[in-house]
């Protein structure tokens, strides 16, 4: 249910999925919003850090292309120096060289940071992070979430790891069967 909720907030559920209730971003209703309106919001107003960074990346594209997709999706050119700088800021050593490698040549933690760079590319006011630390050890999980918070965006952190959430969230909601229970 957690991932479904995160995907619903971006209008990314499969065709035919039924969503009830209301999800609003800056007064814009997300539930049942037209696809073109949702496309304009994604990336510019809401960034997404997917649960599995390897699944989020096309294995045939280099990591730089994965991050650059944040610009291409909005018909903008991706500045290589900006991509390299954002990866460097997220702790990727020698980012300008490493970003030319393929996803399978990166560790899970490095690739998750590339996904954070893509999600934060346009400095959206909201980033939805779906289990962004599930493949990371505890120290790297905390470092990655600290870096995510440094983007300045509000973060909807979706996680089953209450300890990690407690260390990084201002408010916590426990969800069961699609409803807040605590």
C-alpha positions as CSV (number, residue, x, y, z in Angstrom):
1,X,0.0,0.0,0.0
2,X,2.9,2.4,0.7
3,X,4.2,2.4,-2.9
4,X,0.7,2.5,-4.3
5,X,0.0,5.6,-2.2
6,X,3.3,7.2,-3.5
7,X,2.5,6.3,-7.1
8,X,-1.1,7.6,-6.7
9,X,0.3,11.0,-5.6
10,X,2.0,11.3,-8.9
11,X,-0.7,9.8,-11.1
12,X,1.5,6.8,-11.9
13,X,-0.9,3.9,-11.2
14,X,-1.8,1.6,-14.0
15,X,-4.8,2.4,-16.2
16,X,-8.0,1.3,-14.6
17,X,-6.7,1.6,-11.0
18,X,-9.3,3.3,-8.9
19,X,-8.2,6.0,-6.5
20,X,-10.7,7.6,-4.0
21,X,-10.1,10.6,-1.9
22,X,-8.2,13.7,-2.6
23,X,-4.5,14.4,-3.2
24,X,-3.7,18.1,-3.7
25,X,-0.4,19.9,-4.5
26,X,-0.5,23.7,-4.4
27,X,-4.3,23.5,-4.8
28,X,-4.1,21.2,-7.9
29,X,-6.2,18.1,-7.5
30,X,-4.0,15.1,-8.5
31,X,-6.7,12.4,-8.3
32,X,-8.3,12.2,-11.7
33,X,-6.2,15.1,-13.1
34,X,-5.7,14.9,-16.9
35,X,-2.4,13.2,-17.9
36,X,-0.9,16.4,-19.4
37,X,-1.4,18.3,-16.1
38,X,0.3,15.5,-14.2
39,X,3.2,15.4,-16.7
40,X,3.8,19.2,-16.1
41,X,3.9,18.5,-12.3
42,X,6.2,15.6,-12.3
43,X,9.8,16.7,-11.9
44,X,9.1,20.4,-11.8
45,X,6.7,20.4,-8.8
46,X,7.2,16.8,-7.5
47,X,10.3,14.7,-7.7
48,X,10.3,10.9,-7.3
49,X,13.0,8.7,-5.8
50,X,12.0,5.2,-6.7
51,X,12.4,2.2,-4.3
52,X,14.8,0.3,-6.5
53,X,17.4,2.5,-8.3
54,X,18.4,-0.4,-10.6
55,X,14.8,-0.8,-11.8
56,X,14.4,3.0,-12.2
57,X,17.3,3.1,-14.6
58,X,17.4,1.8,-18.2
59,X,20.3,-0.7,-18.1
60,X,21.2,0.3,-21.7
61,X,21.6,4.0,-20.8
62,X,24.5,5.5,-19.0
63,X,23.9,7.0,-15.6
64,X,24.2,10.5,-17.0
65,X,21.3,9.8,-19.3
66,X,19.2,8.6,-16.3
67,X,19.8,11.9,-14.5
68,X,19.4,13.9,-17.8
69,X,15.9,12.4,-18.3
70,X,14.7,14.9,-15.6
71,X,15.4,17.7,-18.2
72,X,14.4,15.7,-21.4
73,X,11.0,15.0,-19.9
74,X,10.4,18.7,-20.0
75,X,12.0,19.3,-23.4
76,X,15.0,21.0,-21.9
77,X,18.7,20.2,-22.5
78,X,20.6,18.6,-19.6
79,X,23.7,20.6,-18.6
80,X,26.5,18.0,-18.1
81,X,28.3,20.2,-15.6
82,X,25.1,20.6,-13.5
83,X,24.6,16.8,-13.5
84,X,28.2,16.2,-12.5
85,X,28.0,18.9,-9.8
86,X,24.8,17.5,-8.3
87,X,26.3,14.0,-8.2
88,X,29.4,15.4,-6.6
89,X,27.3,17.2,-4.0
90,X,25.7,13.9,-3.2
91,X,29.0,12.3,-2.5
92,X,29.9,10.7,-5.8
93,X,33.7,10.9,-6.2
94,X,34.9,11.7,-9.7
95,X,31.3,12.1,-10.8
96,X,32.1,13.5,-14.3
97,X,33.9,10.2,-15.2
98,X,31.6,7.9,-13.3
99,X,28.4,9.2,-14.7
100,X,29.4,7.9,-18.1
101,X,29.2,4.3,-16.8
102,X,26.2,2.1,-16.9
103,X,23.9,1.4,-13.9
104,X,25.3,-2.1,-13.3
105,X,28.7,-0.5,-12.8
106,X,27.5,1.5,-9.9
107,X,26.7,0.3,-6.4
108,X,23.1,0.5,-5.1
109,X,24.0,3.5,-2.9
110,X,25.6,5.4,-5.7
111,X,22.8,4.8,-8.0
112,X,20.2,5.8,-5.4
113,X,22.1,9.1,-5.1
114,X,21.9,9.5,-8.9
115,X,18.1,9.0,-8.6
116,X,18.0,11.7,-5.9
117,X,19.9,14.0,-8.3
118,X,17.3,13.4,-10.9
119,X,14.4,13.9,-8.5
120,X,15.9,17.2,-7.2
121,X,17.0,18.4,-10.7
122,X,14.5,21.2,-10.9
123,X,14.4,21.9,-7.2
124,X,10.8,20.8,-6.8
125,X,9.0,21.8,-3.6
126,X,8.1,18.2,-2.9
127,X,10.1,15.0,-3.3
128,X,8.4,11.6,-2.8
129,X,11.0,9.1,-1.7
130,X,9.7,5.5,-1.9
131,X,11.9,3.3,0.3
132,X,15.0,5.2,-0.8
133,X,17.2,3.4,1.6
134,X,16.0,-0.2,1.3
135,X,19.2,-1.5,-0.4
136,X,21.6,0.5,1.8
137,X,23.3,-0.2,5.1
138,X,22.3,1.9,8.1
139,X,25.2,4.4,7.9
140,X,24.7,4.9,4.2
141,X,20.9,5.1,4.7
142,X,21.3,8.0,7.1
143,X,23.8,9.8,4.9
144,X,21.5,9.4,1.9
145,X,18.5,10.8,3.7
146,X,20.5,13.7,5.1
147,X,21.5,14.5,1.5
148,X,17.9,14.2,0.4
149,X,16.9,16.6,3.1
150,X,19.6,19.1,1.9
151,X,17.7,19.5,-1.3
152,X,15.4,21.9,0.6
153,X,12.2,20.1,-0.6
154,X,9.5,18.8,1.6
155,X,9.9,15.1,1.6
156,X,7.2,12.4,1.7
157,X,9.3,9.5,2.9
158,X,7.7,6.1,2.3
159,X,9.4,3.5,4.4
160,X,8.7,0.5,6.6
161,X,11.9,1.3,8.6
162,X,10.4,3.3,11.6
163,X,13.9,3.9,13.0
164,X,15.1,5.6,9.9
165,X,11.9,7.6,9.6
166,X,12.1,8.7,13.2
167,X,15.6,10.0,12.7
168,X,14.7,12.0,9.6
169,X,11.0,13.0,9.7
170,X,9.3,15.9,11.4
171,X,5.9,14.0,11.3
172,X,5.1,10.3,11.0
173,X,2.0,8.6,9.8
174,X,1.6,4.9,10.0
175,X,-0.6,3.5,7.2
176,X,-2.4,0.2,7.0
177,X,-4.6,-0.9,4.1
178,X,-4.4,2.6,2.6
179,X,-5.5,4.4,5.7
180,X,-3.6,6.3,8.4
181,X,-3.9,4.3,11.6
182,X,-1.4,6.1,13.8
